[in-house]
Amino acid sequence: MQYDVIVVGGGIVGLATAYQTLLNEKGLKLALLEKETALAQHQTGHNSGVIHSGLYYKPGGLKATNCINGYHMLLSFAEREGVPYEICGKVVVATNQSQLPALENLYNRGLQNGLDGIKKLSAEEIKEYEPHCAGISGLHVPQTGIVDYPAMCLKMAEKIKEMGGEIFLGEKVQKVDHKTATVHVHTQNATYSGSVMVNCAGLYSDKVARMTTDTDTKIIPFRGEYYELVPEKHHLVKNLIYPVPDPNFPFLGVHFTRMIHGGVEAGPNAVLAYAREGYTKSTVNLPELFEALTFPGFLKVAGKYWKTGMGEFYRSYSKAAFTKALQQLIPEITEADLKPGGAGVRAQACDRDGGLLDDFKIAEASKVINVINAPSPAATSSLSIGKTISEMINQKLN
């Protein structure tokens, strides 16, 4: 059980890190540990499958840089390895005058992030891309696409094994000893020893990080619930339709997404999950819920966003309210057109002062690299994030 590198977490960021590390440094002994009995079971396996273009992110930040680099790396990997994907483009739609300044800001940010071909749309031009969509102004972003992320993860796992890496499933990390020359990662079944450990534990990244360092960052789980359009209404959405994001809320708002294997998702909302892996309203983990509700940072977030949060909560329990939000984008949608879909949980990092971390956060210790915050667009960015971490690993090993 002696390795050069131990990666904790079998989601897309952990797999991309292991893949890039072995690609960049031949012959390393690497182990990837995943607590579930299969890979990509949480954030990666529950997301909407969108390939993000880099439109929303602050130029020069980790999100923007990694998303744009990762976008091209993802397309190259998918093309080379036969992962299903499609670059279909999306429209971002303003439905009232108050959203126009934010739409203009998005356009300028897109240009700053190098999105060639991004185009402003009039109300009439929106109809050329999405005939059933309502809006007074919009943007067309041709770079946006859709992909099968779980298939991409399985392909990366295959490549990791081909390069000599080992993947261990059903291995939940319980303790990390890092004060000796070697880092020892203890699971319920075994102890894995290595020169460097990388924490890509997603929804539990803060808990694994606390095994190795002090951090004031807490993961607060937000559930995003989806409906799906019934098959006879798939024609209402040609590709992807997004609203202008609310600058007072850290999520993108309900939208329509055509999926790579067929069908159209509508959503997600964003509500506090009652467990870190709480994909349904009935899934409750009382210690985790208590931990979130009593965290000083969350209380400050709740105080700041309570009005928007109550609206999201109401939509979670009211199909009529959810439908009304969707009707702002496609007025002819009715409740009968929607059937229950899946749900995902987003690991939203929050500090003690109530700051919701907007950018990726990677923290280093002597023998440990903690990926503490990797929200959307982490899946799109994964190969770029993995390459960055692989370079950090090489520095530590050398």
C-alpha positions as CSV (number, residue, x, y, z in Angstrom):
1,M,0.0,0.0,0.0
2,Q,2.9,2.4,-0.6
3,Y,2.4,5.0,-3.3
4,D,3.8,8.2,-4.7
5,V,0.4,9.8,-4.9
6,I,-3.0,9.1,-3.2
7,V,-6.0,10.8,-4.7
8,V,-9.2,10.9,-2.5
9,G,-12.4,11.1,-4.5
10,G,-13.7,9.4,-7.6
11,G,-15.6,12.2,-9.1
12,I,-14.5,14.0,-12.3
13,V,-12.0,16.3,-10.6
14,G,-10.3,13.4,-8.7
15,L,-10.2,11.2,-11.9
16,A,-8.9,14.1,-14.0
17,T,-6.2,14.7,-11.4
18,A,-5.1,11.1,-11.4
19,Y,-5.2,10.9,-15.2
20,Q,-3.2,14.1,-15.7
21,T,-0.7,13.2,-13.0
22,L,0.1,9.8,-14.7
23,L,0.1,11.4,-18.1
24,N,2.6,14.0,-17.0
25,E,4.9,11.8,-15.0
26,K,5.3,8.3,-16.3
27,G,5.8,5.4,-13.9
28,L,4.4,7.0,-10.7
29,K,2.6,4.7,-8.3
30,L,-0.8,6.2,-7.8
31,A,-3.9,5.1,-5.9
32,L,-7.4,6.7,-6.2
33,L,-9.8,6.1,-3.3
34,E,-13.5,6.4,-3.7
35,K,-16.0,5.7,-0.8
36,E,-18.8,4.5,-3.1
37,T,-18.9,1.2,-4.9
38,A,-18.9,3.0,-8.3
39,L,-17.3,6.2,-9.7
40,A,-19.0,9.6,-10.3
41,Q,-21.9,8.9,-8.0
42,H,-22.5,12.4,-6.6
43,Q,-21.9,15.9,-8.1
44,T,-20.5,14.5,-11.4
45,G,-23.2,11.9,-11.9
46,H,-26.1,14.3,-11.0
47,N,-25.2,17.4,-13.0
48,S,-27.0,18.5,-16.2
49,G,-24.1,17.6,-18.6
50,V,-23.4,21.1,-19.9
51,I,-20.1,22.0,-21.4
52,H,-19.7,25.6,-20.1
53,S,-18.1,28.2,-22.4
54,G,-16.6,30.5,-19.7
55,L,-19.2,33.2,-20.2
56,Y,-20.0,34.0,-16.5
57,Y,-16.6,34.0,-14.8
58,K,-14.4,36.9,-13.8
59,P,-11.6,37.3,-16.4
60,G,-8.3,36.1,-15.0
61,G,-9.8,34.1,-12.1
62,L,-9.3,30.4,-11.6
63,K,-12.8,29.6,-12.9
64,A,-12.4,31.6,-16.1
65,T,-8.8,30.3,-16.8
66,N,-9.6,26.7,-16.0
67,C,-12.9,26.7,-17.8
68,I,-11.6,28.0,-21.0
69,N,-8.5,25.8,-21.0
70,G,-10.5,22.8,-19.7
71,Y,-13.1,23.3,-22.4
72,H,-10.6,22.7,-25.2
73,M,-9.0,19.8,-23.3
74,L,-12.5,18.2,-22.8
75,L,-13.4,18.4,-26.5
76,S,-10.1,16.9,-27.5
77,F,-10.4,14.1,-24.9
78,A,-14.1,13.4,-25.9
79,E,-13.2,13.4,-29.6
80,R,-10.2,11.1,-29.1
81,E,-11.9,8.7,-26.7
82,G,-15.3,8.5,-28.3
83,V,-17.2,10.2,-25.4
84,P,-20.6,11.5,-26.6
85,Y,-20.8,15.3,-26.9
86,E,-22.3,18.1,-29.0
87,I,-21.5,21.8,-29.3
88,C,-25.0,23.1,-29.8
89,G,-24.9,26.7,-28.4
90,K,-27.2,28.4,-26.0
91,V,-29.2,31.6,-25.6
92,V,-29.2,33.8,-22.5
93,V,-32.5,35.7,-22.3
94,A,-33.5,39.0,-20.6
95,T,-37.2,39.0,-19.9
96,N,-37.5,42.5,-18.5
97,Q,-35.7,45.9,-18.7
98,S,-34.0,45.6,-15.3
99,Q,-31.9,42.6,-16.6
100,L,-30.5,44.5,-19.6
101,P,-27.4,45.9,-17.7
102,A,-26.5,42.5,-16.4
103,L,-26.9,41.0,-19.9
104,E,-24.6,43.7,-21.3
105,N,-22.1,42.8,-18.6
106,L,-22.3,39.2,-19.6
107,Y,-21.6,40.1,-23.2
108,N,-18.5,42.1,-22.3
109,R,-17.3,39.4,-20.0
110,G,-17.7,36.8,-22.7
111,L,-15.6,39.0,-25.1
112,Q,-12.9,39.4,-22.4
113,N,-12.8,35.6,-21.9
114,G,-12.2,35.2,-25.7
115,L,-15.6,33.9,-26.8
116,D,-15.5,34.6,-30.5
117,G,-18.9,34.6,-32.2
118,I,-20.9,35.6,-29.1
119,K,-23.8,37.7,-30.5
120,K,-26.4,40.1,-29.1
121,L,-30.0,39.1,-30.0
122,S,-33.1,41.2,-30.4
123,A,-36.5,39.8,-29.4
124,E,-37.1,38.7,-33.0
125,E,-33.6,37.1,-33.3
126,I,-34.1,35.1,-30.2
127,K,-37.0,33.3,-32.0
128,E,-34.6,32.3,-34.8
129,Y,-32.7,30.2,-32.3
130,E,-35.5,29.2,-30.0
131,P,-38.9,29.8,-31.6
132,H,-40.9,29.3,-28.4
133,C,-38.7,31.4,-26.1
134,A,-39.8,34.9,-24.9
135,G,-37.4,37.7,-24.2
136,I,-36.8,41.3,-25.0
137,S,-33.1,40.8,-25.6
138,G,-30.6,38.0,-25.5
139,L,-27.2,36.6,-26.3
140,H,-26.2,33.6,-28.4
141,V,-23.2,31.7,-27.1
142,P,-22.1,29.2,-29.8
143,Q,-19.4,27.5,-27.7
144,T,-21.8,25.9,-25.1
145,G,-22.4,22.2,-25.5
146,I,-23.6,19.0,-23.8
147,V,-21.7,15.9,-22.9
148,D,-21.9,12.6,-21.1
149,Y,-19.8,13.3,-18.0
150,P,-20.2,9.8,-16.4
151,A,-19.0,8.2,-19.7
152,M,-16.0,10.6,-19.6
153,C,-15.2,9.5,-16.0
154,L,-15.3,5.8,-17.0
155,K,-13.0,6.5,-19.9
156,M,-10.6,8.3,-17.7
157,A,-10.7,5.5,-15.2
158,E,-9.8,3.1,-18.0
159,K,-6.8,5.3,-19.0
160,I,-5.6,5.5,-15.4
161,K,-5.5,1.8,-15.1
162,E,-3.7,1.5,-18.4
163,M,-1.0,3.8,-17.1
164,G,-0.5,1.7,-14.0
165,G,-2.8,3.6,-11.6
166,E,-5.0,1.7,-9.1
167,I,-8.6,2.5,-8.2
168,F,-10.0,1.3,-4.9
169,L,-13.8,1.5,-4.5
170,G,-15.7,1.3,-1.2
171,E,-12.8,3.0,0.7
172,K,-14.1,5.8,2.9
173,V,-11.3,8.0,4.4
174,Q,-11.6,8.1,8.2
175,K,-8.2,9.6,9.2
176,V,-5.1,11.1,7.7
177,D,-1.7,11.1,9.4
178,H,0.6,13.6,7.7
179,K,3.1,14.6,10.4
180,T,5.7,12.0,9.4
181,A,7.8,11.9,6.2
182,T,5.0,9.9,4.6
183,V,1.2,10.7,4.6
184,H,-0.9,7.8,5.8
185,V,-4.5,7.6,4.7
186,H,-6.7,5.3,6.8
187,T,-10.0,3.9,5.5
188,Q,-12.3,1.5,7.2
189,N,-10.5,-1.4,5.3
190,A,-6.8,-0.4,5.0
191,T,-4.0,2.1,5.3
192,Y,-2.6,3.7,2.1
193,S,0.8,5.4,2.4
194,G,2.2,8.0,0.0
195,S,4.4,10.9,-0.6
196,V,1.5,13.3,-1.6
197,M,-2.2,13.2,-0.9
198,V,-4.7,15.1,-3.0
199,N,-8.2,15.7,-1.5
200,C,-10.9,15.8,-4.2
201,A,-13.7,14.7,-1.9
202,G,-16.3,17.1,-3.3
203,L,-19.2,17.3,-0.8
204,Y,-16.9,16.2,2.0
205,S,-13.8,18.1,0.9
206,D,-13.9,20.4,4.0
207,K,-14.1,17.4,6.3
208,V,-11.1,15.6,4.7
209,A,-9.2,19.0,4.6
210,R,-9.7,19.3,8.4
211,M,-7.9,16.0,8.8
212,T,-4.7,17.7,7.5
213,T,-5.0,21.5,8.2
214,D,-7.1,24.2,9.8
215,T,-9.7,25.7,7.5
216,D,-12.6,28.1,8.1
217,T,-14.4,26.9,5.0
218,K,-17.5,24.8,5.4
219,I,-19.4,23.0,2.6
220,I,-23.1,23.9,2.6
221,P,-25.1,21.5,0.4
222,F,-27.7,23.0,-1.9
223,R,-30.0,20.6,-3.7
224,G,-31.0,21.4,-7.3
225,E,-34.2,19.8,-8.4
226,Y,-35.2,19.2,-12.0
227,Y,-38.3,18.5,-14.0
228,E,-38.2,16.9,-17.5
229,L,-40.4,17.9,-20.4
230,V,-42.8,15.2,-21.5
231,P,-41.7,13.8,-24.9
232,E,-44.4,15.5,-26.9
233,K,-43.1,18.9,-25.7
234,H,-39.4,18.3,-26.5
235,H,-39.9,20.5,-29.6
236,L,-40.3,23.6,-27.4
237,V,-36.6,23.6,-26.7
238,K,-34.1,23.3,-29.5
239,N,-30.9,23.5,-27.4
240,L,-30.2,25.4,-24.1
241,I,-32.1,28.4,-22.8
242,Y,-30.8,30.3,-19.7
243,P,-32.1,33.4,-17.9
244,V,-29.9,36.3,-17.0
245,P,-28.5,35.3,-13.6
246,D,-29.7,37.2,-10.5
247,P,-26.7,39.2,-9.3
248,N,-28.1,38.9,-5.8
249,F,-28.0,35.1,-5.8
250,P,-25.0,32.8,-6.4
251,F,-26.8,30.4,-8.8
252,L,-27.8,30.6,-12.4
253,G,-31.6,30.3,-12.1
254,V,-34.0,27.7,-13.7
255,H,-33.2,27.0,-17.3
256,F,-33.8,24.5,-20.1
257,T,-31.2,22.0,-21.1
258,R,-31.3,19.4,-23.9
259,M,-29.6,16.3,-22.7
260,I,-27.0,14.3,-24.7
261,H,-29.0,11.1,-24.7
262,G,-32.3,12.7,-25.4
263,G,-34.9,14.6,-23.4
264,V,-35.0,18.1,-22.0
265,E,-34.4,19.1,-18.3
266,A,-36.0,22.1,-16.7
267,G,-34.4,23.5,-13.6
268,P,-32.6,23.5,-11.2
269,N,-33.8,25.5,-8.3
270,A,-31.4,25.8,-5.3
271,V,-32.5,24.9,-1.8
272,L,-30.6,23.9,1.3
273,A,-30.3,20.1,1.3
274,Y,-31.0,18.3,4.6
275,A,-28.0,16.1,4.1
276,R,-24.7,16.5,2.1
277,E,-26.0,13.7,-0.1
278,G,-29.6,14.7,0.3
279,Y,-31.0,14.2,-3.2
280,T,-34.6,14.0,-2.0
281,K,-36.7,16.1,0.4
282,S,-37.1,13.0,2.6
283,T,-33.3,12.4,3.0
284,V,-32.3,14.0,6.3
285,N,-29.0,13.6,8.1
286,L,-29.6,15.4,11.4
287,P,-26.0,15.9,12.5
288,E,-25.1,17.4,9.0
289,L,-28.2,19.6,9.0
290,F,-27.5,20.9,12.5
291,E,-23.9,21.5,11.5
292,A,-25.0,23.6,8.5
293,L,-27.7,25.5,10.3
294,T,-25.5,26.5,13.2
295,F,-22.4,27.5,11.1
296,P,-22.0,31.3,11.6
297,G,-21.2,31.8,7.9
298,F,-24.5,30.1,6.8
299,L,-26.5,32.2,9.2
300,K,-25.0,35.3,7.6
301,V,-25.8,33.9,4.1
302,A,-29.4,33.2,5.2
303,G,-29.7,36.7,6.5
304,K,-28.5,38.1,3.2
305,Y,-30.4,35.9,0.8
306,W,-33.5,35.0,2.8
307,K,-36.0,36.5,0.4
308,T,-34.6,34.8,-2.7
309,G,-34.1,31.6,-0.7
310,M,-37.7,31.5,0.4
311,G,-38.8,31.8,-3.2
312,E,-36.5,28.8,-4.1
313,F,-37.9,26.9,-1.1
314,Y,-41.5,27.6,-2.2
315,R,-40.8,26.4,-5.7
316,S,-39.3,23.2,-4.3
317,Y,-42.7,22.3,-2.9
318,S,-45.0,24.0,-5.5
319,K,-45.0,22.7,-9.0
320,A,-47.2,25.6,-10.0
321,A,-44.5,28.1,-8.7
322,F,-41.8,26.2,-10.5
323,T,-43.8,26.2,-13.7
324,K,-44.4,30.0,-13.4
325,A,-40.6,30.6,-13.2
326,L,-40.1,28.5,-16.4
327,Q,-42.9,30.4,-18.1
328,Q,-40.8,33.5,-18.0
329,L,-38.6,31.8,-20.6
330,I,-41.2,29.7,-22.5
331,P,-44.7,31.1,-21.8
332,E,-46.6,28.1,-23.3
333,I,-45.1,25.6,-20.8
334,T,-47.8,24.2,-18.4
335,E,-47.7,22.0,-15.3
336,A,-48.9,19.1,-17.4
337,D,-45.8,19.4,-19.6
338,L,-43.5,18.6,-16.7
339,K,-42.7,15.3,-15.1
340,P,-40.4,14.9,-12.1
341,G,-36.7,14.6,-13.0
342,G,-33.6,14.0,-11.0
343,A,-31.8,16.2,-8.5
344,G,-28.2,17.1,-7.7
345,V,-26.5,18.5,-4.7
346,R,-24.0,21.3,-5.1
347,A,-21.1,21.6,-2.6
348,Q,-21.1,25.4,-2.0
349,A,-18.2,26.5,0.1
350,C,-18.9,29.2,2.7
351,D,-16.5,31.0,5.1
352,R,-17.3,32.0,8.7
353,D,-18.0,35.6,7.6
354,G,-20.8,34.5,5.3
355,G,-18.8,34.7,2.1
356,L,-19.9,32.2,-0.6
357,L,-16.7,31.3,-2.3
358,D,-17.2,32.1,-6.0
359,D,-13.9,30.8,-7.3
360,F,-12.1,27.5,-7.1
361,K,-10.1,27.1,-3.9
362,I,-7.0,24.9,-3.8
363,A,-5.0,24.9,-0.5
364,E,-1.6,23.3,0.0
365,A,0.1,21.9,3.0
366,S,3.6,20.2,3.0
367,K,2.4,16.8,1.7
368,V,-1.3,17.5,1.0
369,I,-3.2,19.4,-1.7
370,N,-6.9,20.2,-0.8
371,V,-9.4,21.0,-3.5
372,I,-11.7,22.7,-1.1
373,N,-14.1,24.4,-3.5
374,A,-14.8,23.2,-7.0
375,P,-18.3,24.1,-8.0
376,S,-19.6,24.6,-11.5
377,P,-17.9,24.7,-14.0
378,A,-15.6,22.2,-12.4
379,A,-16.7,19.4,-14.7
380,T,-15.9,21.4,-17.8
381,S,-12.7,22.6,-16.2
382,S,-11.7,19.2,-14.8
383,L,-8.8,18.3,-17.1
384,S,-7.3,21.8,-16.6
385,I,-7.7,21.6,-12.8
386,G,-6.2,18.1,-13.0
387,K,-3.2,19.4,-15.0
388,T,-2.7,22.3,-12.5
389,I,-2.7,19.9,-9.6
390,S,-0.4,17.4,-11.4
391,E,2.2,20.2,-11.7
392,M,1.8,20.9,-7.9
393,I,2.3,17.2,-7.2
394,N,5.5,17.1,-9.3
395,Q,6.9,20.1,-7.4
396,K,6.3,18.3,-4.1
397,L,7.7,15.0,-5.3
398,N,10.8,16.7,-6.8
